[in-house]
């Protein structure tokens, strides 16, 4: 496996500088005086550990280590999870190395022995403090590289932009743009640390990436070679961006969902100039009305029926419907649901939004035009649908989710009438345990593709299960192709719906493998020197039109 380069992020450096004492001679962090063991960790080690935690752990356990999908990791506990000081070095090492059945991957073999040892100490001292980062700081980070007036009015090439693929190479901090018709790599761009997703403008012209360092990068596909035309840093940590798609507002605004700090930022979609910031902290959806400062913005989708974005406030269990008609003073409707909200997508009509509340083992259904909760559905242990996928068979129109915590696919009926918003079918994939991150189908396909990326069994995490959408029976398990190794993750169709692109990463021979969706045979393997542990792939047409 290629060695992952842990970048010393501004985020991690800032947190460490605030958390460590100014007296550099004192480099020892002590745990509670009642505990005999003294944990020693230097400023430089704290800095490195903060970067590792930010990269590998914060998504599930929270930037402040207060927990979310995963339990809290605080030295003295939180009244629910066990204190990390009580677990001690041996207990923490066991979890880090072996993972858990609930979906935490095993880090042995991914993190070095030295890094695992370092993390057992880092998790027993107080977490770093998050510094402020608001509209002023966002504006200071804004870089307009090519003004709108200097950009081409039409494409400077004859390529089919709608079938471009944006491919994330997360650990390298890069995004590749590939011509989906010819399979040519057009460009590899340095975008930001640990890019999480790509989104396209409503016209399909621009591709926006957002990295775990909070950097948004705007890529213009009209130029002869796709070019970065603007950048802005919306926070220290983020996972989501989305554009305005409602008629009359196409390509006008972009929303940034902050993990750290927790806020919603509205940005000009043509220039990336910041417009407004709204904090997302507040009471939880639960009856106890717990107030949460860390209320991270997880998945965001843009409505095609109304001028709104749907933003999931993870820890609070709130679905925020953000009206962007007045971007300086956005009107936000909050809908209490369940915790902790994560990924989701639309049903086949685009009227309803379904999102995983994975800590509650539920899927939440939101009526977007009417801004109301429809139903909360019990599915399985830690549902993780990605955006989910829509299929149709004799049972009707179904929205599908997989699960991190168990080997189960849940099929939810979305048609009006009897059985609507219920799980009408459950299916198991190959082998035992969960670990699935994504499901994928296409309106022109008769197949449903499922990965098992986080399953600890190498035979499962390197394979993809393909189901028949009519019978919902397993049709074939596709094992890793010869000459390729790594974990299979994130399937994406081409515009025509007759190819499926799968990433194989975390291996010595990572690759993008393109399958014929009808025959399930390998059509092409992209494995050139520039391919560095590819993860997410986003087809321009499918992303623009929310086809999944």
Backbone torsions as a table, in degrees:
resi	resn	phi	psi	omega
1	UNK	NA	136.2	177.4
2	UNK	-64.1	138.4	-178.0
3	UNK	-69.1	127.0	179.8
4	UNK	-76.8	129.7	-180.0
5	UNK	-91.6	110.9	179.0
6	UNK	-81.0	112.6	-179.0
7	UNK	-76.3	142.4	175.6
8	UNK	-84.1	87.0	-173.0
9	UNK	-68.7	151.6	173.5
10	UNK	-57.5	-38.7	178.2
11	UNK	-56.2	-53.5	-176.9
12	UNK	-65.4	-39.5	-179.7
13	UNK	-64.8	-42.7	-179.8
14	UNK	-63.7	-45.3	-179.7
15	UNK	-61.7	-43.5	-176.7
16	UNK	-66.8	-41.4	-177.8
17	UNK	-64.4	-29.3	179.4
18	UNK	-83.6	-29.0	-175.8
19	UNK	-85.9	-25.8	-178.3
20	UNK	-87.6	147.7	179.4
21	UNK	-67.1	148.3	-177.8
22	UNK	-68.8	-23.5	177.8
23	UNK	-75.5	100.4	-175.1
24	UNK	-67.6	-16.2	178.5
25	UNK	-72.1	-27.0	179.1
26	UNK	-95.6	100.0	-176.8
27	UNK	-112.4	18.4	-178.4
28	UNK	-106.2	123.6	173.4
29	UNK	-97.6	126.4	-177.1
30	UNK	-106.0	141.8	173.7
31	UNK	-83.5	-177.3	-178.4
32	UNK	-48.5	137.0	-175.8
33	UNK	-62.0	-22.7	179.9
34	UNK	-74.6	-13.0	178.1
35	UNK	-96.1	130.7	-174.9
36	UNK	-68.8	-33.6	-175.3
37	UNK	-71.9	135.3	175.5
38	UNK	-107.3	126.6	-179.8
39	UNK	-94.5	120.9	179.6
40	UNK	-105.6	128.2	178.3
41	UNK	-150.3	122.4	-176.4
42	UNK	-78.4	167.5	178.6
43	UNK	-60.0	-41.8	-179.3
44	UNK	-67.4	-37.5	176.6
45	UNK	-67.0	-39.0	178.6
46	UNK	-61.6	-40.4	179.6
47	UNK	-63.4	-46.2	-179.6
48	UNK	-66.1	-43.5	-179.0
49	UNK	-64.6	-38.0	178.1
50	UNK	-62.0	-37.6	178.8
51	UNK	-68.3	-41.4	178.4
52	UNK	-64.4	-46.6	-179.8
53	UNK	-60.2	-45.2	179.3
54	UNK	-57.9	-43.1	-176.2
55	UNK	-74.0	-44.3	-168.3
56	UNK	-103.3	-26.4	-165.9
57	UNK	-118.9	-30.5	-170.0
58	UNK	-62.1	-31.3	-177.8
59	UNK	-56.7	-40.2	-178.3
60	UNK	-96.9	-33.6	-173.3
61	UNK	-101.0	-3.4	176.7
62	UNK	91.7	144.7	-179.7
63	UNK	-61.7	-31.5	179.5
64	UNK	-97.7	9.2	178.4
65	UNK	65.3	25.1	-179.0
66	UNK	-90.7	-2.5	175.1
67	UNK	92.0	156.5	174.5
68	UNK	-163.2	-105.5	174.4
69	UNK	-60.9	-40.3	174.2
70	UNK	-98.1	163.7	-178.3
71	UNK	-69.2	165.2	176.0
72	UNK	-65.8	153.5	179.8
73	UNK	-128.5	58.0	-178.3
74	UNK	-101.2	145.9	-177.3
75	UNK	-55.6	-39.9	-176.9
76	UNK	-103.4	10.3	179.9
77	UNK	76.3	-178.2	-179.0
78	UNK	-134.8	18.0	-177.9
79	UNK	88.4	-14.2	178.8
80	UNK	-118.2	-59.9	179.7
81	UNK	-85.2	152.2	179.4
82	UNK	-68.0	142.5	178.4
83	UNK	-63.3	139.2	179.0
84	UNK	-65.5	-28.7	176.9
85	UNK	-66.6	-32.9	178.8
86	UNK	-72.2	-39.5	176.3
87	UNK	-62.5	-39.9	179.0
88	UNK	69.8	-176.9	-176.2
89	UNK	-61.1	-45.5	-175.9
90	UNK	-65.9	-44.7	-179.2
91	UNK	-65.5	-43.8	179.0
92	UNK	-64.8	-40.9	179.5
93	UNK	-60.7	-40.7	-178.9
94	UNK	-60.3	-43.7	179.9
95	UNK	-68.8	-43.6	-178.0
96	UNK	-63.6	-44.7	-175.6
97	UNK	-73.3	-38.9	-170.2
98	UNK	-104.0	-15.1	-176.7
99	UNK	71.5	-166.2	-179.8
100	UNK	-139.6	158.2	177.2
101	UNK	-64.5	-18.2	-177.8
102	UNK	-78.7	1.4	175.0
103	UNK	121.2	-6.1	176.2
104	UNK	-75.1	126.2	-178.8
105	UNK	-73.2	159.7	173.8
106	UNK	-81.8	131.6	-176.0
107	UNK	-99.0	-5.5	175.5
108	UNK	-66.0	128.3	-176.2
109	UNK	92.7	-15.0	175.0
110	UNK	-103.2	-52.5	170.2
111	UNK	-87.5	147.7	177.1
112	UNK	-72.4	164.1	177.2
113	UNK	-58.9	-40.1	-180.0
114	UNK	-64.9	-38.6	-179.5
115	UNK	-70.3	-37.7	177.3
116	UNK	-63.9	-43.6	178.1
117	UNK	-61.2	-42.0	179.0
118	UNK	-61.3	-41.9	-178.1
119	UNK	-67.5	-30.7	176.9
120	UNK	-64.8	-27.4	175.8
121	UNK	-84.6	-43.0	-178.7
122	UNK	-57.7	-38.8	-176.3
123	UNK	-75.8	-6.8	178.4
124	UNK	-101.6	2.5	175.1
125	UNK	-114.6	165.8	-177.4
126	UNK	-61.3	141.9	-179.7
127	UNK	-69.2	154.6	176.8
128	UNK	-62.7	157.2	178.7
129	UNK	-90.1	137.7	179.7
130	UNK	-86.4	121.8	179.5
131	UNK	-75.0	161.4	180.0
132	UNK	-69.8	150.0	177.4
133	UNK	-157.6	102.9	-175.4
134	UNK	-122.4	-155.6	-175.4
135	UNK	-60.4	-38.6	-179.9
136	UNK	-60.1	-48.0	-178.6
137	UNK	-68.1	-36.4	178.4
138	UNK	-63.4	-45.0	179.9
139	UNK	-61.9	-37.3	-179.6
140	UNK	-67.1	-24.1	-178.8
141	UNK	-87.2	-10.9	-172.0
142	UNK	-68.5	131.3	177.9
143	UNK	-129.3	110.6	174.2
144	UNK	-92.7	100.2	-172.5
145	UNK	-79.1	-44.4	176.7
146	UNK	-129.4	110.7	179.2
147	UNK	-59.2	156.4	-178.0
148	UNK	-56.6	-40.9	-177.5
149	UNK	-63.9	-22.6	-178.1
150	UNK	-96.2	3.3	179.5
151	UNK	-92.0	153.6	-179.2
152	UNK	-65.9	145.9	-179.8
153	UNK	-80.8	-18.0	178.8
154	UNK	-147.3	164.2	-178.6
155	UNK	-58.3	137.6	179.2
156	UNK	-94.3	32.1	-179.0
157	UNK	-161.6	174.3	-179.4
158	UNK	-109.4	18.2	-178.5
159	UNK	-77.7	161.6	-179.3
160	UNK	-91.9	89.5	-175.8
161	UNK	-58.4	-35.6	-175.5
162	UNK	-63.4	-18.0	176.7
163	UNK	-109.5	18.2	169.5
164	UNK	-66.3	150.0	171.1
165	UNK	-118.1	130.7	166.7
166	UNK	-94.4	127.1	-176.9
167	UNK	-119.3	124.0	-179.5
168	UNK	-86.2	131.0	168.7
169	UNK	-115.0	86.1	-164.5
170	UNK	-55.2	-53.7	-173.4
171	UNK	-71.9	-22.5	178.3
172	UNK	-86.0	-10.9	-177.6
173	UNK	67.9	38.3	-175.3
174	UNK	-134.1	157.6	171.9
175	UNK	-129.1	129.6	175.6
176	UNK	-101.6	140.8	173.3
177	UNK	-108.4	123.0	-176.1
178	UNK	-118.8	137.3	172.8
179	UNK	-75.3	112.3	-176.2
180	UNK	-69.3	-19.3	177.6
181	UNK	-78.9	-46.6	-175.3
182	UNK	-98.3	-13.8	-177.3
183	UNK	68.8	18.4	178.0
184	UNK	-81.2	138.6	169.1
185	UNK	-76.5	121.1	-179.4
186	UNK	-87.9	-39.4	-177.9
187	UNK	-166.8	152.3	169.3
188	UNK	-119.1	121.7	-173.9
189	UNK	-113.9	138.9	172.0
190	UNK	-79.9	118.7	-171.0
191	UNK	-116.1	-44.1	-176.6
192	UNK	165.8	163.5	-176.5
193	UNK	-69.1	130.8	172.1
194	UNK	50.3	59.1	178.3
195	UNK	-56.8	135.1	-175.2
196	UNK	-99.7	-50.1	-179.6
197	UNK	-141.3	166.1	169.3
198	UNK	-121.8	142.5	173.0
199	UNK	-132.5	154.4	-178.5
200	UNK	-112.6	154.3	174.0
201	UNK	-67.9	161.9	-175.9
202	UNK	-63.9	-22.6	176.1
203	UNK	-84.2	-15.7	-176.0
204	UNK	86.0	-2.3	-176.6
205	UNK	-72.2	-46.6	-172.9
206	UNK	-101.2	143.5	172.3
207	UNK	-113.5	128.8	179.8
208	UNK	-112.7	129.3	173.8
209	UNK	-109.8	151.0	172.2
210	UNK	-132.1	130.7	-178.6
211	UNK	-102.6	165.3	176.9
212	UNK	-67.9	-9.1	172.7
213	UNK	-90.1	7.0	176.9
214	UNK	81.6	4.5	-178.0
215	UNK	-84.7	129.3	173.8
216	UNK	-100.8	131.1	178.6
217	UNK	-120.8	131.9	-177.1
218	UNK	-108.6	120.5	-175.0
219	UNK	-112.6	126.9	179.4
220	UNK	-94.7	123.7	-179.9
221	UNK	-92.4	-4.3	179.7
222	UNK	-77.1	-24.6	178.9
223	UNK	-68.4	160.6	-176.8
224	UNK	-55.0	-43.8	171.3
225	UNK	-118.4	130.3	-179.2
226	UNK	-48.6	134.3	-168.3
227	UNK	-132.0	140.7	173.6
228	UNK	-75.6	124.6	-176.9
229	UNK	-112.8	-13.9	178.6
230	UNK	-163.9	154.5	176.2
231	UNK	-144.8	153.2	172.5
232	UNK	-157.6	148.8	179.1
233	UNK	-107.1	109.1	-174.8
234	UNK	-84.8	-10.3	-179.6
235	UNK	176.9	-169.6	178.0
236	UNK	-86.6	-25.7	-173.7
237	UNK	-151.2	135.9	-178.4
238	UNK	-158.8	163.2	178.5
239	UNK	-134.0	-15.4	-169.7
240	UNK	-139.7	141.4	164.5
241	UNK	-137.4	160.6	175.4
242	UNK	-159.7	158.6	-177.8
243	UNK	-109.5	168.1	174.5
244	UNK	-80.8	133.2	-175.2
245	UNK	-123.7	-8.9	-177.6
246	UNK	-70.2	146.3	-177.3
247	UNK	-54.3	129.3	-178.0
248	UNK	95.8	-15.9	-179.7
249	UNK	-121.1	12.2	-178.0
250	UNK	-57.5	131.6	174.8
251	UNK	63.3	17.1	-177.8
252	UNK	-89.6	-47.2	-173.2
253	UNK	-127.3	155.1	175.6
254	UNK	-129.0	141.7	177.0
255	UNK	-112.4	137.9	178.0
256	UNK	-114.2	129.0	177.9
257	UNK	-103.9	113.3	-176.8
258	UNK	-84.8	131.6	167.7
259	UNK	-84.1	-48.1	179.7
260	UNK	-144.8	117.3	-10.0
261	UNK	-63.4	163.1	-179.1
262	UNK	-84.1	105.4	178.8
263	UNK	-160.4	165.9	173.8
264	UNK	-110.4	122.3	178.3
265	UNK	-113.6	132.3	175.9
266	UNK	-104.1	134.0	-168.7
267	UNK	-134.5	147.0	175.0
268	UNK	-65.9	122.0	-175.0
269	UNK	-74.5	-14.4	178.9
270	UNK	-88.6	-29.4	-174.1
271	UNK	-124.4	-17.5	-172.1
272	UNK	69.7	20.4	173.7
273	UNK	-72.5	126.8	-178.8
274	UNK	-65.8	142.6	-179.6
275	UNK	-114.1	-48.7	-177.5
276	UNK	-156.3	160.0	176.6
277	UNK	-133.7	133.6	177.7
278	UNK	-126.7	121.9	178.3
279	UNK	-68.5	149.9	-178.2
280	UNK	-110.8	2.7	178.0
281	UNK	-63.4	155.0	-179.6
282	UNK	160.6	-168.4	-178.4
283	UNK	-73.5	149.5	176.2
284	UNK	-76.0	166.6	-179.5
285	UNK	-73.7	-19.1	-175.2
286	UNK	-70.1	164.0	-177.2
287	UNK	-64.3	-25.1	-178.0
288	UNK	-76.3	-9.5	176.0
289	UNK	55.8	41.5	176.1
290	UNK	-58.9	132.8	178.7
291	UNK	-89.8	129.9	-175.6
292	UNK	-122.9	122.8	174.9
293	UNK	-77.9	-40.0	176.8
294	UNK	-88.8	102.6	-177.5
295	UNK	-133.6	80.1	-168.4
296	UNK	-73.8	147.3	178.3
297	UNK	-91.2	112.9	-179.4
298	UNK	-89.4	-127.1	-175.2
299	UNK	-63.6	145.6	175.6
300	UNK	-130.1	136.8	171.8
301	UNK	-128.9	156.1	179.4
302	UNK	-107.9	130.0	178.4
303	UNK	-74.9	143.3	172.8
304	UNK	-95.7	-9.8	-175.8
305	UNK	-103.2	-14.7	-177.0
306	UNK	-148.3	156.6	178.8
307	UNK	-80.3	64.1	-176.2
308	UNK	-140.6	156.6	165.4
309	UNK	-110.4	149.6	174.2
310	UNK	-107.9	115.8	-176.4
311	UNK	-114.7	128.6	179.6
312	UNK	-93.0	118.7	178.9
313	UNK	-93.1	99.5	-164.1
314	UNK	-52.4	-68.8	-173.2
315	UNK	-66.2	-31.3	-177.4
316	UNK	-80.4	-18.5	-176.7
317	UNK	68.7	31.9	179.3
318	UNK	-109.0	135.4	168.4
319	UNK	-97.9	116.3	179.9
320	UNK	-98.2	122.7	173.9
321	UNK	-99.2	113.1	-170.3
322	UNK	-103.8	114.3	177.3
323	UNK	-84.6	120.0	-174.7
324	UNK	-102.5	15.8	179.3
325	UNK	-65.7	-27.1	171.9
326	UNK	-121.7	86.5	-171.1
327	UNK	-65.9	-22.0	178.1
328	UNK	-76.4	-27.5	-179.8
329	UNK	-136.1	69.1	-174.3
330	UNK	-65.7	136.5	175.2
331	UNK	-84.9	127.6	-175.9
332	UNK	-120.8	124.9	174.0
333	UNK	-101.3	120.4	-178.5
334	UNK	-99.2	131.1	-179.7
335	UNK	-118.6	110.5	177.4
336	UNK	-67.2	134.6	-179.6
337	UNK	-133.5	-103.4	-178.4
338	UNK	-148.8	161.6	-179.2
339	UNK	-106.2	154.4	-8.8
340	UNK	-103.8	130.4	-175.2
341	UNK	-70.5	141.7	-176.1
342	UNK	-136.1	-107.6	-175.7
343	UNK	-100.0	158.7	176.5
344	UNK	-177.3	177.4	-179.6
345	UNK	-160.0	-177.8	-177.0
346	UNK	-82.5	156.4	166.6
347	UNK	-75.8	-178.3	-174.1
348	UNK	-66.3	-20.8	180.0
349	UNK	-86.3	-17.3	-174.1
350	UNK	74.4	6.9	-179.1
351	UNK	-89.4	-33.4	-175.5
352	UNK	-114.9	142.1	177.8
353	UNK	-111.8	128.7	179.3
354	UNK	-115.6	130.0	-175.2
355	UNK	-138.2	144.9	-179.8
356	UNK	-81.1	127.6	165.2
357	UNK	-101.5	83.0	-162.7
358	UNK	-72.1	-26.7	177.3
359	UNK	-73.8	-18.3	178.8
360	UNK	-99.7	-2.5	-179.1
361	UNK	61.0	40.6	-174.6
362	UNK	-136.0	159.8	169.7
363	UNK	-114.4	131.1	-179.2
364	UNK	-101.3	136.7	179.4
365	UNK	-114.3	125.4	-178.6
366	UNK	-118.0	129.8	170.5
367	UNK	-83.6	105.9	-171.8
368	UNK	-70.2	-52.2	-178.7
369	UNK	-58.8	-35.0	-178.9
370	UNK	-94.2	-0.1	174.7
371	UNK	51.7	54.4	-179.2
372	UNK	-146.8	155.8	175.0
373	UNK	-75.9	132.4	178.8
374	UNK	-98.0	-50.0	-177.0
375	UNK	-164.5	153.7	170.4
376	UNK	-117.0	121.9	-169.6
377	UNK	-112.0	129.1	173.1
378	UNK	-75.3	128.6	-179.5
379	UNK	-122.0	-68.8	-176.9
380	UNK	-170.8	-173.0	-174.1
381	UNK	-74.7	115.3	177.0
382	UNK	53.2	70.2	176.2
383	UNK	-59.3	139.4	178.4
384	UNK	-140.9	86.8	-174.3
385	UNK	-85.4	-9.8	-161.7
386	UNK	64.6	-125.7	172.0
387	UNK	-90.7	2.5	-174.4
388	UNK	73.8	-176.2	174.4
389	UNK	-150.9	153.3	-178.3
390	UNK	-110.4	129.3	175.6
391	UNK	-132.0	167.7	178.5
392	UNK	-139.6	132.8	175.1
393	UNK	-151.6	-158.5	-177.0
394	UNK	-63.8	-20.3	177.8
395	UNK	-80.3	-11.5	-179.6
396	UNK	112.0	-160.9	174.5
397	UNK	-80.4	127.9	-174.8
398	UNK	-126.7	142.8	171.6
399	UNK	-110.4	136.7	-168.0
400	UNK	-117.4	139.9	170.2
401	UNK	-131.2	146.7	169.2
402	UNK	-101.0	-176.4	-175.7
403	UNK	-138.5	142.8	174.2
404	UNK	-75.4	-36.6	-168.0
405	UNK	-94.7	-10.2	177.6
406	UNK	-156.0	161.9	-178.5
407	UNK	-82.8	85.5	-178.0
408	UNK	-154.1	137.2	167.4
409	UNK	-109.4	132.4	178.5
410	UNK	-113.0	131.0	-178.9
411	UNK	-110.6	116.4	-175.6
412	UNK	-105.4	125.6	179.2
413	UNK	-74.9	131.5	-177.9
414	UNK	-111.2	-10.0	-179.9
415	UNK	-67.7	143.7	173.7
416	UNK	-60.6	151.5	177.7
417	UNK	108.4	-162.8	-176.3
418	UNK	-59.7	130.9	177.5
419	UNK	88.1	-3.9	-179.5
420	UNK	-61.3	137.5	179.5
421	UNK	63.0	37.0	171.2
422	UNK	-127.0	156.0	174.2
423	UNK	-78.9	110.3	-176.2
424	UNK	-96.5	-8.9	179.9
425	UNK	-159.3	139.8	172.1
426	UNK	-125.3	139.0	-176.3
427	UNK	-137.8	143.8	175.8
428	UNK	-103.1	145.6	175.4
429	UNK	-91.3	-168.4	-178.1
430	UNK	-68.1	144.1	170.2
431	UNK	72.4	-164.7	-175.5
432	UNK	-112.3	161.3	172.8
433	UNK	78.5	167.2	-177.6
434	UNK	-90.8	-129.2	178.5
435	UNK	94.4	3.9	-180.0
436	UNK	-77.0	136.9	178.0
437	UNK	-108.4	-32.4	-172.8
438	UNK	-143.0	146.8	167.7
439	UNK	-121.8	151.7	-177.5
440	UNK	-154.2	136.9	170.0
441	UNK	-144.9	-170.3	-177.1
442	UNK	-155.3	145.6	-178.8
443	UNK	-55.8	-26.1	-178.7
444	UNK	-95.9	4.2	-176.1
445	UNK	-109.6	155.0	173.5
446	UNK	-109.7	20.9	-177.7
447	UNK	-124.4	149.4	173.5
448	UNK	-121.2	122.1	-176.4
449	UNK	-104.1	138.4	-176.7
450	UNK	-137.1	128.2	174.6
451	UNK	-97.4	169.7	177.4
452	UNK	-136.3	46.8	-166.4
453	UNK	-55.4	-39.6	-174.1
454	UNK	-98.5	9.3	174.5
455	UNK	-70.1	135.7	-177.1
456	UNK	-69.8	-17.6	-180.0
457	UNK	-78.1	118.1	-176.7
458	UNK	-60.5	-31.5	178.8
459	UNK	-68.1	-29.3	179.9
460	UNK	-87.0	-42.4	-175.1
461	UNK	-74.4	-10.0	176.8
462	UNK	-102.8	3.2	-176.8
463	UNK	-114.1	162.8	176.2
464	UNK	-128.6	130.1	176.3
465	UNK	-93.3	136.2	178.9
466	UNK	-119.1	124.1	-178.6
467	UNK	-108.3	152.3	172.1
468	UNK	-80.5	123.8	-176.3
469	UNK	-71.2	-20.0	178.5
470	UNK	-79.7	-47.2	-176.8
471	UNK	-93.9	-18.9	-174.5
472	UNK	62.2	22.2	175.6
473	UNK	-96.2	149.6	178.0
474	UNK	-64.6	125.2	-179.4
475	UNK	-94.8	-43.3	-178.6
476	UNK	-163.0	146.0	170.6
477	UNK	-105.0	118.2	-177.4
478	UNK	-92.3	113.6	178.8
479	UNK	-83.7	165.0	-176.9
480	UNK	-60.2	130.8	-177.5
481	UNK	-64.8	153.9	177.7
482	UNK	-60.6	135.1	-178.8
483	UNK	88.7	0.1	179.2
484	UNK	-125.9	144.9	169.0
485	UNK	-143.9	168.6	-177.3
486	UNK	121.7	-175.9	-179.9
487	UNK	-92.3	137.7	177.4
488	UNK	-82.1	135.2	-178.9
489	UNK	-152.3	144.0	166.5
490	UNK	59.0	95.8	177.0
491	UNK	-88.2	143.8	176.7
492	UNK	-143.9	133.1	176.7
493	UNK	-83.5	156.1	168.2
494	UNK	-79.2	175.5	-177.3
495	UNK	-59.7	-40.6	-176.7
496	UNK	-72.6	-17.3	179.8
497	UNK	78.4	19.4	-179.8
498	UNK	-115.6	2.7	174.5
499	UNK	-129.9	147.7	173.4
500	UNK	-125.8	125.8	179.7
501	UNK	-100.2	128.2	-179.2
502	UNK	-124.6	136.4	176.1
503	UNK	-91.8	142.3	169.7
504	UNK	-121.8	116.3	-173.8
505	UNK	-132.9	175.0	-177.0
506	UNK	60.4	38.5	177.0
507	UNK	-140.0	166.4	178.6
508	UNK	-67.7	-26.9	-177.2
509	UNK	-124.7	63.7	-180.0
510	UNK	-68.5	159.0	-174.5
511	UNK	-167.9	165.9	166.1
512	UNK	-107.6	121.5	-178.3
513	UNK	-110.4	127.0	-178.8
514	UNK	-104.7	121.2	-178.9
515	UNK	-105.7	146.0	168.5
516	UNK	-75.8	120.5	-174.1
517	UNK	-69.3	-25.0	-178.8
518	UNK	-81.8	-43.9	-176.6
519	UNK	-93.7	-17.5	-176.0
520	UNK	64.4	21.1	177.2
521	UNK	-95.9	152.3	177.2
522	UNK	-66.6	127.7	-179.9
523	UNK	-97.9	-39.4	179.6
524	UNK	-161.8	147.7	175.0
525	UNK	-118.8	124.5	176.3
526	UNK	-100.8	111.9	-171.9
527	UNK	-145.1	41.1	179.9
528	UNK	-77.6	174.4	-176.9
529	UNK	-60.8	-28.7	-176.9
530	UNK	-76.6	-12.2	-178.7
531	UNK	-78.6	108.9	-176.3
532	UNK	-121.4	95.4	177.2
533	UNK	47.1	63.6	-179.2
534	UNK	-66.8	146.5	177.4
535	UNK	-124.9	-102.3	-176.1
536	UNK	-69.5	144.7	176.4
537	UNK	-131.5	137.9	-174.2
538	UNK	-135.3	115.0	176.3
539	UNK	-78.1	134.2	-173.9
540	UNK	-59.5	-49.0	-177.0
541	UNK	-64.2	-47.5	-178.0
542	UNK	-65.4	-37.6	179.3
543	UNK	-69.6	-42.3	-179.9
544	UNK	-61.8	-40.9	-173.2
545	UNK	-100.5	9.9	178.3
546	UNK	52.9	51.8	176.7
547	UNK	-97.8	112.0	178.3
548	UNK	-160.2	NA	NA
